[in-house]
Amino acid sequence: MIKKILIFSVAVLFFAACGNDESNSTNSNDTTEIKTAELALTDFDSLAGNYVGKEVSVSGIVDHVCKHGGKKLLLVDGDNNIHVFNDNRFDEALSGSKITVQGIVEEERVDSAYLAEKLQHEQESHADENEADKETLAKMTEYINKMQDSLKNSGVDHFSNFSLKFVSLKEDKENK
């Protein structure tokens, strides 16, 4: 008799445990997925400041995957573009594909101190006396000086460069 009660109790516990697992998995399937904000690439620069540190999705055409490591791609839509950075290599076959990227908005602030450091770095990097280095340094110096002037004239303490830290992507196979 005790053996029958024990077997019955184990069976009840087994079915009860299975029932709990099913209800837990049902509940997890019913959980509302957190929807990411969808930003048009044409609006990305103007709206990205509102989403720094948050996940968004953006669609566009992959202009190219960086040849120097493959961990960056340029997503374009007409005259608008953003860089998408990844810890792993992107597939170079994505070039020319229409994709939707989900990523975390990141902000790089360019201020006077950053520009001064950049100029110093460029001067040290192109210290060789060959013509190519002199020309590169002259172009970078001109660009950095224009950026410094723009900061002064605009009355702001920094410019923001926004990009995406890659989370996932979906390729639009119909528009490849």
VENTAGI-V146473 format. One record per residue. N is the residue number from 0. BURIAL is + if it has 16 or more other C-alpha atoms within 10 Angstrom, else -. Layout:
BEGIN
N & BURIAL
N & BURIAL
END
This chain:
BEGIN
0 & -
1 & -
2 & -
3 & -
4 & -
5 & -
6 & -
7 & -
8 & -
9 & -
10 & -
11 & -
12 & -
13 & -
14 & -
15 & -
16 & -
17 & -
18 & -
19 & -
20 & -
21 & -
22 & -
23 & -
24 & -
25 & -
26 & -
27 & -
28 & -
29 & -
30 & -
31 & -
32 & -
33 & -
34 & -
35 & -
36 & -
37 & -
38 & -
39 & -
40 & +
41 & +
42 & -
43 & +
44 & +
45 & -
46 & -
47 & +
48 & -
49 & -
50 & -
51 & +
52 & -
53 & -
54 & +
55 & +
56 & +
57 & +
58 & +
59 & +
60 & +
61 & +
62 & +
63 & +
64 & +
65 & +
66 & -
67 & -
68 & -
69 & +
70 & +
71 & +
72 & +
73 & +
74 & +
75 & +
76 & +
77 & -
78 & -
79 & -
80 & +
81 & +
82 & +
83 & +
84 & +
85 & +
86 & -
87 & -
88 & -
89 & +
90 & -
91 & -
92 & -
93 & +
94 & +
95 & +
96 & +
97 & +
98 & +
99 & +
100 & +
101 & +
102 & +
103 & +
104 & +
105 & +
106 & +
107 & -
108 & -
109 & +
110 & +
111 & +
112 & -
113 & -
114 & +
115 & -
116 & -
117 & -
118 & +
119 & -
120 & -
121 & +
122 & +
123 & -
124 & -
125 & +
126 & -
127 & -
128 & -
129 & -
130 & -
131 & -
132 & +
133 & -
134 & -
135 & -
136 & +
137 & -
138 & -
139 & +
140 & +
141 & -
142 & -
143 & +
144 & -
145 & -
146 & +
147 & +
148 & -
149 & -
150 & +
151 & -
152 & -
153 & -
154 & -
155 & -
156 & -
157 & +
158 & +
159 & -
160 & -
161 & +
162 & +
163 & +
164 & +
165 & +
166 & +
167 & -
168 & -
169 & -
170 & +
171 & -
172 & -
173 & -
174 & -
175 & -
END
